[in-house]
Amino acid sequence: MTTIARAKGASTAEPAAFFATWADVAGWPDFDHTLGKDQDGRTTVEVEISMTGPLRGLWMKIMGGDLARSVQHDLDNLIATAEKRA
């Protein structure tokens, strides 16, 4: 497995707001989302993007850089969307 990028954020929205926001993106690359709570009661959100398989090196060259550059911005947008829906 090759990790492409990681991002973290915190939100006033409850975890359920994130589940209602995520699209069903079963597929590849893998997006591993983790939700928790910080000491202030805010929802913490972490995402890790990774690829596996024999062609991951090729796909890293093709799309890995774009994913790595956009992951924090995309997570920030996800948080904003979840907070608007909450």
PyMOL commands that set and color helices and strands:
alter all, ss='L'
color gray80, all
select helices_A, chain A and resi 15-21+56-85
alter helices_A, ss='H'
color red, helices_A
select strands_A, chain A and resi 2-11+30-37+43-51
alter strands_A, ss='S'
color yellow, strands_A
deselect
rebuild
show_as cartoon
